[in-house]
Amino acid sequence: MKALQVLVLILATFVLSDATATTFSATDGQGNMVRLFEQKCDGPEWLNLKRAYFRFQGKDYDACWLAIGNTVVIFDSAGDVTPLPKNVFKPDVEA
C-alpha cells in the first residue's frame, strides 16, 4: 500500500509540473474546492503564478497558484493564502 501511495505522489508531482492545458481540482466534500489552470495569473513575472478558481463556504474567488516542492500555494482574491499538498489534486475529466 505504501508503494502505491508513493507512486501516486510521484505521478501527481510529474503531472502537475507538466505544462499542459489540463486542469486539476481538489474538493473537501463540504462544497469547498480549488481548480488549478495552466494559464498565467497576474502577479510578479518571476513568481510564474498560474490562474486558479477557489470556492470556500459558498463564496467564489479568483485566485492564483504556485507549486513549491510538494505543496500548492493558493493566493485568493480576498488576500488569503492557503497551502495544500499536491497529492490532493486530481486531473479533471473532460466530458
N, CA, C and O atoms as a Tinker XYZ file with bonds, in Angstrom:
   380  protein
     1  N      0.833000   -1.202000    0.000000    73     2
     2  CA     0.000000    0.000000    0.000000    64     1     3
     3  C      0.872000    1.257000    0.000000    63     2     4     5
     4  O      0.568000    2.220000   -0.704000    81     3
     5  N      1.946000    1.255000    0.780000    73     3     6
     6  CA     2.824000    2.412000    0.840000    64     5     7
     7  C      3.464000    2.680000   -0.519000    63     6     8     9
     8  O      3.619000    3.833000   -0.923000    81     7
     9  N      3.837000    1.600000   -1.228000    73     7    10
    10  CA     4.419000    1.771000   -2.556000    64     9    11
    11  C      3.421000    2.438000   -3.502000    63    10    12    13
    12  O      3.811000    3.271000   -4.320000    81    11
    13  N      2.145000    2.084000   -3.399000    73    11    14
    14  CA     1.117000    2.701000   -4.229000    64    13    15
    15  C      0.980000    4.188000   -3.910000    63    14    16    17
    16  O      0.838000    5.002000   -4.822000    81    15
    17  N      1.021000    4.549000   -2.642000    73    15    18
    18  CA     0.926000    5.954000   -2.244000    64    17    19
    19  C      2.110000    6.744000   -2.800000    63    18    20    21
    20  O      1.943000    7.861000   -3.290000    81    19
    21  N      3.295000    6.164000   -2.721000    73    19    22
    22  CA     4.486000    6.836000   -3.244000    64    21    23
    23  C      4.358000    7.007000   -4.755000    63    22    24    25
    24  O      4.689000    8.066000   -5.290000    81    23
    25  N      3.875000    5.963000   -5.451000    73    23    26
    26  CA     3.690000    6.042000   -6.893000    64    25    27
    27  C      2.692000    7.132000   -7.264000    63    26    28    29
    28  O      2.923000    7.889000   -8.207000    81    27
    29  N      1.584000    7.217000   -6.529000    73    27    30
    30  CA     0.573000    8.251000   -6.798000    64    29    31
    31  C      1.169000    9.642000   -6.568000    63    30    32    33
    32  O      0.928000   10.555000   -7.358000    81    31
    33  N      1.934000    9.806000   -5.511000    73    31    34
    34  CA     2.560000   11.101000   -5.225000    64    33    35
    35  C      3.540000   11.478000   -6.323000    63    34    36    37
    36  O      3.563000   12.628000   -6.761000    81    35
    37  N      4.345000   10.531000   -6.771000    73    35    38
    38  CA     5.307000   10.817000   -7.841000    64    37    39
    39  C      4.570000   11.181000   -9.122000    63    38    40    41
    40  O      4.941000   12.135000   -9.806000    81    39
    41  N      3.530000   10.426000   -9.447000    73    39    42
    42  CA     2.751000   10.710000  -10.644000    64    41    43
    43  C      2.095000   12.081000  -10.555000    63    42    44    45
    44  O      2.116000   12.839000  -11.524000    81    43
    45  N      1.517000   12.405000   -9.411000    73    43    46
    46  CA     0.868000   13.713000   -9.241000    64    45    47
    47  C      1.888000   14.832000   -9.383000    63    46    48    49
    48  O      1.599000   15.859000   -9.997000    81    47
    49  N      3.067000   14.646000   -8.827000    73    47    50
    50  CA     4.122000   15.654000   -8.937000    64    49    51
    51  C      4.522000   15.839000  -10.393000    63    50    52    53
    52  O      4.693000   16.969000  -10.851000    81    51
    53  N      4.672000   14.741000  -11.121000    73    51    54
    54  CA     5.032000   14.811000  -12.534000    64    53    55
    55  C      3.944000   15.499000  -13.340000    63    54    56    57
    56  O      4.230000   16.378000  -14.154000    81    55
    57  N      2.714000   15.109000  -13.119000    73    55    58
    58  CA     1.604000   15.659000  -13.893000    64    57    59
    59  C      1.419000   17.137000  -13.604000    63    58    60    61
    60  O      1.200000   17.919000  -14.529000    81    59
    61  N      1.501000   17.539000  -12.349000    73    59    62
    62  CA     1.314000   18.949000  -12.015000    64    61    63
    63  C      2.449000   19.816000  -12.524000    63    62    64    65
    64  O      2.259000   21.010000  -12.753000    81    63
    65  N      3.621000   19.238000  -12.703000    73    63    66
    66  CA     4.738000   20.039000  -13.189000    64    65    67
    67  C      4.758000   20.107000  -14.709000    63    66    68    69
    68  O      5.492000   20.919000  -15.272000    81    67
    69  N      3.980000   19.283000  -15.383000    73    67    70
    70  CA     3.913000   19.269000  -16.837000    64    69    71
    71  C      3.090000   20.458000  -17.312000    63    70    72    73
    72  O      2.003000   20.709000  -16.793000    81    71
    73  N      3.601000   21.185000  -18.290000    73    71    74
    74  CA     2.911000   22.377000  -18.787000    64    73    75
    75  C      1.902000   21.982000  -19.858000    63    74    76    77
    76  O      2.153000   22.177000  -21.047000    81    75
    77  N      0.784000   21.440000  -19.455000    73    75    78
    78  CA    -0.283000   21.075000  -20.378000    64    77    79
    79  C     -1.489000   21.936000  -20.068000    63    78    80    81
    80  O     -1.490000   22.702000  -19.104000    81    79
    81  N     -2.517000   21.804000  -20.893000    73    79    82
    82  CA    -3.740000   22.570000  -20.678000    64    81    83
    83  C     -4.686000   21.861000  -19.715000    63    82    84    85
    84  O     -5.817000   22.312000  -19.530000    81    83
    85  N     -4.264000   20.793000  -19.114000    73    83    86
    86  CA    -5.097000   20.045000  -18.186000    64    85    87
    87  C     -5.377000   20.880000  -16.940000    63    86    88    89
    88  O     -4.511000   21.614000  -16.465000    81    87
    89  N     -6.592000   20.759000  -16.421000    73    87    90
    90  CA    -6.913000   21.398000  -15.149000    64    89    91
    91  C     -6.957000   20.321000  -14.066000    63    90    92    93
    92  O     -7.206000   19.148000  -14.344000    81    91
    93  N     -6.713000   20.743000  -12.838000    73    91    94
    94  CA    -6.715000   19.851000  -11.690000    64    93    95
    95  C     -7.625000   20.447000  -10.632000    63    94    96    97
    96  O     -7.711000   21.667000  -10.496000    81    95
    97  N     -8.305000   19.587000   -9.880000    73    95    98
    98  CA    -9.210000   20.059000   -8.831000    64    97    99
    99  C     -9.003000   19.288000   -7.543000    63    98   100   101
   100  O     -8.563000   18.138000   -7.539000    81    99
   101  N     -9.337000   19.959000   -6.449000    73    99   102
   102  CA    -9.366000   19.336000   -5.130000    64   101   103
   103  C    -10.652000   19.785000   -4.458000    63   102   104   105
   104  O    -11.002000   20.964000   -4.506000    81   103
   105  N    -11.359000   18.849000   -3.830000    73   103   106
   106  CA   -12.574000   19.175000   -3.093000    64   105   107
   107  C    -12.484000   18.549000   -1.709000    63   106   108   109
   108  O    -11.734000   17.597000   -1.493000    81   107
   109  N    -13.259000   19.094000   -0.774000    73   107   110
   110  CA   -13.208000   18.569000    0.594000    64   109   111
   111  C    -14.504000   17.884000    1.030000    63   110   112   113
   112  O    -14.621000   17.490000    2.191000    81   111
   113  N    -15.477000   17.732000    0.134000    73   111   114
   114  CA   -16.721000   17.064000    0.486000    64   113   115
   115  C    -17.726000   17.967000    1.178000    63   114   116   117
   116  O    -18.842000   17.535000    1.464000    81   115
   117  N    -17.355000   19.214000    1.455000    73   115   118
   118  CA   -18.263000   20.168000    2.093000    64   117   119
   119  C    -18.602000   21.318000    1.150000    63   118   120   121
   120  O    -19.092000   22.362000    1.581000    81   119
   121  N    -18.336000   21.118000   -0.145000    73   119   122
   122  CA   -18.627000   22.145000   -1.131000    64   121   123
   123  C    -17.478000   23.088000   -1.411000    63   122   124   125
   124  O    -17.572000   23.922000   -2.311000    81   123
   125  N    -16.401000   22.974000   -0.665000    73   123   126
   126  CA   -15.221000   23.803000   -0.908000    64   125   127
   127  C    -14.378000   23.129000   -1.987000    63   126   128   129
   128  O    -14.252000   21.904000   -2.009000    81   127
   129  N    -13.801000   23.936000   -2.885000    73   127   130
   130  CA   -12.996000   23.353000   -3.946000    64   129   131
   131  C    -11.998000   24.352000   -4.498000    63   130   132   133
   132  O    -12.164000   25.566000   -4.380000    81   131
   133  N    -10.958000   23.802000   -5.103000    73   131   134
   134  CA    -9.946000   24.595000   -5.796000    64   133   135
   135  C     -9.747000   23.963000   -7.160000    63   134   136   137
   136  O     -9.626000   22.742000   -7.266000    81   135
   137  N     -9.711000   24.771000   -8.198000    73   135   138
   138  CA    -9.391000   24.289000   -9.540000    64   137   139
   139  C     -8.159000   25.050000  -10.027000    63   138   140   141
   140  O     -8.110000   26.278000   -9.967000    81   139
   141  N     -7.175000   24.307000  -10.506000    73   139   142
   142  CA    -5.919000   24.879000  -10.995000    64   141   143
   143  C     -5.893000   24.860000  -12.513000    63   142   144   145
   144  O     -6.238000   23.854000  -13.133000    81   143
   145  N     -5.484000   25.972000  -13.111000    73   143   146
   146  CA    -5.356000   26.103000  -14.555000    64   145   147
   147  C     -3.899000   26.401000  -14.901000    63   146   148   149
   148  O     -3.129000   26.824000  -14.039000    81   147
   149  N     -3.525000   26.185000  -16.144000    73   147   150
   150  CA    -2.153000   26.462000  -16.585000    64   149   151
   151  C     -1.969000   27.881000  -17.106000    63   150   152   153
   152  O     -0.834000   28.300000  -17.336000    81   151
   153  N     -3.054000   28.636000  -17.299000    73   151   154
   154  CA    -2.932000   29.995000  -17.800000    64   153   155
   155  C     -2.238000   30.879000  -16.770000    63   154   156   157
   156  O     -2.368000   30.675000  -15.563000    81   155
   157  N     -1.497000   31.869000  -17.277000    73   155   158
   158  CA    -0.812000   32.813000  -16.396000    64   157   159
   159  C     -1.813000   33.608000  -15.567000    63   158   160   161
   160  O     -2.942000   33.864000  -15.987000    81   159
   161  N     -1.368000   33.984000  -14.388000    73   159   162
   162  CA    -2.160000   34.809000  -13.480000    64   161   163
   163  C     -1.417000   36.122000  -13.280000    63   162   164   165
   164  O     -0.189000   36.161000  -13.368000    81   163
   165  N     -2.150000   37.196000  -13.011000    73   163   166
   166  CA    -1.499000   38.477000  -12.755000    64   165   167
   167  C     -0.631000   38.370000  -11.508000    63   166   168   169
   168  O     -1.017000   37.755000  -10.514000    81   167
   169  N      0.524000   38.967000  -11.579000    73   167   170
   170  CA     1.440000   38.948000  -10.444000    64   169   171
   171  C      2.854000   39.146000  -10.942000    63   170   172   173
   172  O      3.091000   39.266000  -12.144000    81   171
   173  N      3.787000   39.178000  -10.015000    73   171   174
   174  CA     5.188000   39.352000  -10.426000    64   173   175
   175  C      5.614000   38.232000  -11.385000    63   174   176   177
   176  O      5.405000   37.051000  -11.106000    81   175
   177  N      6.206000   38.615000  -12.504000    73   175   178
   178  CA     6.602000   37.653000  -13.540000    64   177   179
   179  C      7.509000   36.557000  -12.985000    63   178   180   181
   180  O      7.392000   35.399000  -13.388000    81   179
   181  N      8.400000   36.901000  -12.076000    73   179   182
   182  CA     9.374000   35.931000  -11.555000    64   181   183
   183  C      8.723000   34.842000  -10.710000    63   182   184   185
   184  O      9.326000   33.791000  -10.490000    81   183
   185  N      7.484000   35.080000  -10.226000    73   183   186
   186  CA     6.796000   34.049000   -9.442000    64   185   187
   187  C      6.147000   32.985000  -10.330000    63   186   188   189
   188  O      5.863000   31.879000   -9.870000    81   187
   189  N      5.913000   33.320000  -11.609000    73   187   190
   190  CA     5.290000   32.384000  -12.544000    64   189   191
   191  C      3.962000   31.840000  -12.001000    63   190   192   193
   192  O      3.715000   30.634000  -12.031000    81   191
   193  N      3.118000   32.741000  -11.509000    73   191   194
   194  CA     1.817000   32.352000  -10.961000    64   193   195
   195  C      0.884000   31.881000  -12.065000    63   194   196   197
   196  O      0.911000   32.400000  -13.181000    81   195
   197  N      0.056000   30.890000  -11.742000    73   195   198
   198  CA    -0.948000   30.361000  -12.661000    64   197   199
   199  C     -2.330000   30.674000  -12.108000    63   198   200   201
   200  O     -2.495000   30.915000  -10.912000    81   199
   201  N     -3.323000   30.666000  -12.995000    73   199   202
   202  CA    -4.703000   31.008000  -12.624000    64   201   203
   203  C     -5.358000   29.866000  -11.844000    63   202   204   205
   204  O     -5.104000   28.690000  -12.109000    81   203
   205  N     -6.196000   30.230000  -10.887000    73   203   206
   206  CA    -6.956000   29.251000  -10.105000    64   205   207
   207  C     -8.350000   29.808000   -9.821000    63   206   208   209
   208  O     -8.598000   31.008000   -9.939000    81   207
   209  N     -9.235000   28.915000   -9.452000    73   207   210
   210  CA   -10.587000   29.260000   -9.026000    64   209   211
   211  C    -10.758000   28.601000   -7.663000    63   210   212   213
   212  O    -10.395000   27.438000   -7.484000    81   211
   213  N    -11.309000   29.337000   -6.705000    73   211   214
   214  CA   -11.391000   28.854000   -5.336000    64   213   215
   215  C    -12.799000   29.106000   -4.818000    63   214   216   217
   216  O    -13.280000   30.237000   -4.884000    81   215
   217  N    -13.467000   28.085000   -4.308000    73   215   218
   218  CA   -14.779000   28.242000   -3.674000    64   217   219
   219  C    -14.630000   27.809000   -2.224000    63   218   220   221
   220  O    -14.212000   26.689000   -1.932000    81   219
   221  N    -14.982000   28.724000   -1.316000    73   219   222
   222  CA   -14.875000   28.427000    0.110000    64   221   223
   223  C    -16.118000   28.949000    0.814000    63   222   224   225
   224  O    -16.456000   30.126000    0.693000    81   223
   225  N    -16.789000   28.086000    1.541000    73   223   226
   226  CA   -18.003000   28.402000    2.287000    64   225   227
   227  C    -19.028000   29.133000    1.416000    63   226   228   229
   228  O    -19.634000   30.117000    1.838000    81   227
   229  N    -19.209000   28.623000    0.179000    73   227   230
   230  CA   -20.205000   29.154000   -0.731000    64   229   231
   231  C    -19.810000   30.414000   -1.476000    63   230   232   233
   232  O    -20.595000   30.910000   -2.285000    81   231
   233  N    -18.621000   30.950000   -1.234000    73   231   234
   234  CA   -18.167000   32.158000   -1.929000    64   233   235
   235  C    -17.110000   31.768000   -2.958000    63   234   236   237
   236  O    -16.244000   30.932000   -2.701000    81   235
   237  N    -17.204000   32.403000   -4.138000    73   235   238
   238  CA   -16.252000   32.150000   -5.223000    64   237   239
   239  C    -15.180000   33.233000   -5.229000    63   238   240   241
   240  O    -15.461000   34.413000   -5.022000    81   239
   241  N    -13.947000   32.802000   -5.471000    73   239   242
   242  CA   -12.811000   33.713000   -5.506000    64   241   243
   243  C    -11.966000   33.448000   -6.742000    63   242   244   245
   244  O    -11.736000   32.295000   -7.107000    81   243
   245  N    -11.507000   34.511000   -7.383000    73   243   246
   246  CA   -10.444000   34.367000   -8.359000    64   245   247
   247  C     -9.181000   34.157000   -7.549000    63   246   248   249
   248  O     -9.043000   34.706000   -6.456000    81   247
   249  N     -8.264000   33.371000   -8.072000    73   247   250
   250  CA    -7.064000   33.070000   -7.314000    64   249   251
   251  C     -5.910000   32.781000   -8.254000    63   250   252   253
   252  O     -6.082000   32.655000   -9.466000    81   251
   253  N     -4.738000   32.681000   -7.667000    73   251   254
   254  CA    -3.534000   32.275000   -8.365000    64   253   255
   255  C     -2.907000   31.145000   -7.561000    63   254   256   257
   256  O     -3.175000   30.990000   -6.370000    81   255
   257  N     -2.069000   30.360000   -8.228000    73   255   258
   258  CA    -1.405000   29.276000   -7.519000    64   257   259
   259  C      0.053000   29.173000   -7.944000    63   258   260   261
   260  O      0.460000   29.628000   -9.013000    81   259
   261  N      0.814000   28.553000   -7.051000    73   259   262
   262  CA     2.243000   28.363000   -7.241000    64   261   263
   263  C      2.621000   27.055000   -6.573000    63   262   264   265
   264  O      2.236000   26.810000   -5.429000    81   263
   265  N      3.371000   26.210000   -7.270000    73   263   266
   266  CA     3.840000   24.956000   -6.687000    64   265   267
   267  C      5.217000   25.192000   -6.062000    63   266   268   269
   268  O      6.119000   25.740000   -6.695000    81   267
   269  N      5.353000   24.767000   -4.812000    73   267   270
   270  CA     6.629000   24.840000   -4.099000    64   269   271
   271  C      6.870000   23.462000   -3.494000    63   270   272   273
   272  O      6.226000   23.084000   -2.516000    81   271
   273  N      7.793000   22.721000   -4.077000    73   271   274
   274  CA     8.033000   21.361000   -3.594000    64   273   275
   275  C      6.781000   20.523000   -3.767000    63   274   276   277
   276  O      6.229000   20.444000   -4.865000    81   275
   277  N      6.335000   19.902000   -2.698000    73   275   278
   278  CA     5.125000   19.066000   -2.726000    64   277   279
   279  C      3.883000   19.823000   -2.283000    63   278   280   281
   280  O      2.877000   19.212000   -1.923000    81   279
   281  N      3.947000   21.136000   -2.307000    73   279   282
   282  CA     2.845000   21.973000   -1.839000    64   281   283
   283  C      2.377000   22.901000   -2.956000    63   282   284   285
   284  O      3.187000   23.461000   -3.695000    81   283
   285  N      1.063000   23.055000   -3.067000    73   283   286
   286  CA     0.469000   24.053000   -3.950000    64   285   287
   287  C     -0.027000   25.176000   -3.049000    63   286   288   289
   288  O     -0.817000   24.945000   -2.134000    81   287
   289  N      0.438000   26.390000   -3.312000    73   287   290
   290  CA     0.036000   27.548000   -2.519000    64   289   291
   291  C     -0.973000   28.352000   -3.327000    63   290   292   293
   292  O     -0.698000   28.766000   -4.453000    81   291
   293  N     -2.154000   28.568000   -2.732000    73   291   294
   294  CA    -3.244000   29.297000   -3.374000    64   293   295
   295  C     -3.293000   30.705000   -2.784000    63   294   296   297
   296  O     -3.333000   30.872000   -1.565000    81   295
   297  N     -3.290000   31.713000   -3.652000    73   295   298
   298  CA    -3.433000   33.112000   -3.251000    64   297   299
   299  C     -4.779000   33.574000   -3.781000    63   298   300   301
   300  O     -4.932000   33.734000   -4.992000    81   299
   301  N     -5.767000   33.794000   -2.905000    73   299   302
   302  CA    -7.095000   34.153000   -3.417000    64   301   303
   303  C     -7.323000   35.656000   -3.402000    63   302   304   305
   304  O     -6.555000   36.413000   -2.808000    81   303
   305  N     -8.403000   36.075000   -4.072000    73   303   306
   306  CA    -8.690000   37.499000   -4.241000    64   305   307
   307  C     -9.093000   38.194000   -2.946000    63   306   308   309
   308  O     -9.159000   39.423000   -2.909000    81   307
   309  N     -9.363000   37.436000   -1.881000    73   307   310
   310  CA    -9.666000   38.041000   -0.581000    64   309   311
   311  C     -8.383000   38.322000    0.202000    63   310   312   313
   312  O     -8.423000   38.910000    1.283000    81   311
   313  N     -7.245000   37.896000   -0.355000    73   311   314
   314  CA    -5.967000   38.131000    0.311000    64   313   315
   315  C     -5.497000   36.963000    1.165000    63   314   316   317
   316  O     -4.463000   37.058000    1.825000    81   315
   317  N     -6.241000   35.866000    1.161000    73   315   318
   318  CA    -5.850000   34.697000    1.949000    64   317   319
   319  C     -4.870000   33.823000    1.179000    63   318   320   321
   320  O     -4.912000   33.757000   -0.050000    81   319
   321  N     -3.995000   33.159000    1.911000    73   319   322
   322  CA    -3.020000   32.238000    1.354000    64   321   323
   323  C     -3.300000   30.860000    1.943000    63   322   324   325
   324  O     -3.340000   30.694000    3.162000    81   323
   325  N     -3.496000   29.864000    1.061000    73   323   326
   326  CA    -3.848000   28.521000    1.506000    64   325   327
   327  C     -2.885000   27.505000    0.905000    63   326   328   329
   328  O     -2.873000   27.316000   -0.311000    81   327
   329  N     -2.074000   26.845000    1.737000    73   327   330
   330  CA    -1.210000   25.778000    1.219000    64   329   331
   331  C     -1.943000   24.438000    1.237000    63   330   332   333
   332  O     -2.629000   24.117000    2.207000    81   331
   333  N     -1.800000   23.666000    0.180000    73   331   334
   334  CA    -2.394000   22.332000    0.089000    64   333   335
   335  C     -1.358000   21.368000   -0.488000    63   334   336   337
   336  O     -0.561000   21.758000   -1.341000    81   335
   337  N     -1.361000   20.116000   -0.034000    73   335   338
   338  CA    -0.426000   19.146000   -0.617000    64   337   339
   339  C     -0.815000   18.841000   -2.071000    63   338   340   341
   340  O     -1.998000   18.752000   -2.399000    81   339
   341  N      0.196000   18.684000   -2.935000    73   339   342
   342  CA    -0.069000   18.394000   -4.346000    64   341   343
   343  C     -0.923000   17.153000   -4.539000    63   342   344   345
   344  O     -1.726000   17.091000   -5.469000    81   343
   345  N     -0.759000   16.168000   -3.673000    73   343   346
   346  CA    -1.430000   14.889000   -3.901000    64   345   347
   347  C     -2.940000   14.935000   -3.699000    63   346   348   349
   348  O     -3.608000   13.938000   -3.975000    81   347
   349  N     -3.512000   16.046000   -3.229000    73   347   350
   350  CA    -4.969000   16.142000   -3.111000    64   349   351
   351  C     -5.617000   16.550000   -4.431000    63   350   352   353
   352  O     -6.836000   16.455000   -4.573000    81   351
   353  N     -4.822000   17.001000   -5.395000    73   351   354
   354  CA    -5.356000   17.438000   -6.679000    64   353   355
   355  C     -5.416000   16.280000   -7.668000    63   354   356   357
   356  O     -4.468000   15.509000   -7.816000    81   355
   357  N     -6.558000   16.184000   -8.338000    73   355   358
   358  CA    -6.783000   15.143000   -9.332000    64   357   359
   359  C     -7.092000   15.802000  -10.663000    63   358   360   361
   360  O     -7.715000   16.863000  -10.691000    81   359
   361  N     -6.667000   15.196000  -11.775000    73   359   362
   362  CA    -6.986000   15.778000  -13.092000    64   361   363
   363  C     -8.491000   15.814000  -13.306000    63   362   364   365
   364  O     -9.198000   14.866000  -12.961000    81   363
   365  N     -8.975000   16.907000  -13.873000    73   363   366
   366  CA   -10.387000   16.999000  -14.224000    64   365   367
   367  C    -10.651000   16.108000  -15.428000    63   366   368   369
   368  O     -9.828000   16.022000  -16.339000    81   367
   369  N    -11.789000   15.455000  -15.425000    73   367   370
   370  CA   -12.174000   14.591000  -16.531000    64   369   371
   371  C    -13.056000   15.392000  -17.469000    63   370   372   373
   372  O    -14.084000   15.928000  -17.054000    81   371
   373  N    -12.662000   15.477000  -18.731000    73   371   374
   374  CA   -13.439000   16.196000  -19.724000    64   373   375
   375  C    -14.607000   15.348000  -20.176000    63   374   376   377
   376  O    -14.468000   14.142000  -20.382000    81   375
   377  N    -15.765000   15.982000  -20.331000    73   375   378
   378  CA   -16.962000   15.240000  -20.764000    64   377   379
   379  C    -16.958000   15.015000  -22.252000    63   378   380
   380  O    -17.886000   14.410000  -22.787000    81   379
